[in-house]
Each structure stands twice: as C-alpha cells, then as structure tokens.
Amino acid sequence: MLSRMRRRLFAVAAAIVVASAVSSTATPAAAAGNHTVTFVNHSGQTVWLGSTVNADQSVNFASLPTLADGQSATVTVPETSAPGHWRGKFFARQGCTGTSGRDFHCAVGDCGVYADHCATGEQPASLAEFNFDTADGLAPWYDVSYVNAFSLPITIEPVNATVPPGSTSCGSAGCPENLLSYCPAEDRRYSPGGTLINCVNPNRDAPTSYSDAIKSHCPKAYAWSKQDTEPGNQTVYQCASCSGFTITFHGGS
C-alpha cells in the first residue's frame, strides 16, 4: 500500500506539478478541514465496506457501513487529528455471512470477524488507496489498485475540485469495466456455487499475464506494484483543492 517507491514518485510528481501547473496562491483543501469520502454501490450486490491503514500511526475507521445495491454513504477522513495524516485504503467485502464479532467472514476482501470494521489485513480485493496529508500541499494523493487482485471495478472521482488552468490534477482514477472476463484461467477464484468472484495476481512485484490483462483494459489503475515506474503510466493522481472523493463500486460478476 503506497510503497516507498510510490512515495518517491509522489515527490517527483509534486516537483513537476508545482513547476508547471499549480498556482502560487493555491491553498490545499486539507487546511480547511477534513475531506469526505462518499461510497456508491452500483455493484449489483450488497457490499460490506472495509478499510485498513499504513503502519504510520494513521487511525483506522471504527465503523463503516454496509451498502445494498444502489445505496451510498459518506464518511469523514480524520486527517487533521493526530498524527496529521491518513494513509490507507478502502475496499468492498463481498459474499459475507455469519454473526459480527463471532463467525463473520467474507468470500472476497475478508478482514476479520466484524461486519463494520477490519480486525486484520484484507484478503486480495480491488482497492481505493489514499494519502491524505495536511503537511503536503499537493495532497490528497489517490489511486485504484488491482495489484493484489481484481474483484470489483472501482472509480475514484474528486468532489468540488478546483483545477488550475493547464493542470492534469484531479483526474478520475480506475475504470467502470468489469475485468473478470479477462482474467487468466489460472488466476480465477470461484464461489462455492461456481460463480467467478475474484482474479488474484500471482506475483504483485513483476509483470505477469494477469497484470498484462488488467493494464490493457484499465490503464488508469495499478496492475502490478512497480507500474508507476513505466513511462507514460496513469496510476497515481493528486488533487490539492477538493472537498472529498466519490468511490464507486461498479457491476461485478
């Protein structure tokens, strides 16, 4: 999640944006308060929202909603509380059953026995990743990651964004297309009923037939961990002036 290599890329990108696109009078939105994230479920199924954070003192969410198909919900990111940043990821848990706190588990994105929050790291799933940092004038940074797996299509859209003339900031990350049908046979995972529910990357740190398939159909998402080093890649985005983001989970299998 937002690896050291990716953070180095952020620093390089920041220098380029400051030099060519961002007005000298621009004020980061984070200075005005916490951003919001709105989740929209257009997946055709119920999803249980999950979130995990980096090991850098970011405070994780104690409770996140469950969304039936067509529902939405908004949360506030605690970026202005100590330690002054929030770096983490959101994902949709699918095919969940059991009683929260006892035997609750999910077929995709499982992260422990609680229906409203994660107690462990997540099992492979599509991710919406963010770096909200009040000390970074170009933050928030964001990306859609299929590095570990593709389970549902995700898009991230900035809300109330102010984009300086000529800037490429505040772009849309991810894509709405369901990529499960492009998954190599050896990487496919099925439900007990035989439904294709996940496509798992066999090697997140090297190009594979999985990453080739994902990248060719969704270039605006990560398909492997070092894709941000490839010339012309479209993996990482930033939006210094917005009120928040909309994460949409699109139709899956």
Secondary structure by P-SEA (a helix, b strand, c coil): cccaaaaaaaaaaaaaaaaccccccccccccccbbbbbbbbcccbbbbbbbbbcccccccccbbbbbcccbbbbbbbcccccccbbbbbbbbbccccccccccccccccccccccccccccccccccccccccccccccccccccccccccbbbbbbbccccccccccccccccccccccccccccccccccccccccccccccccccaaaaaaaaaccccccccccccccccccbbbbccccbbbbbbcccc
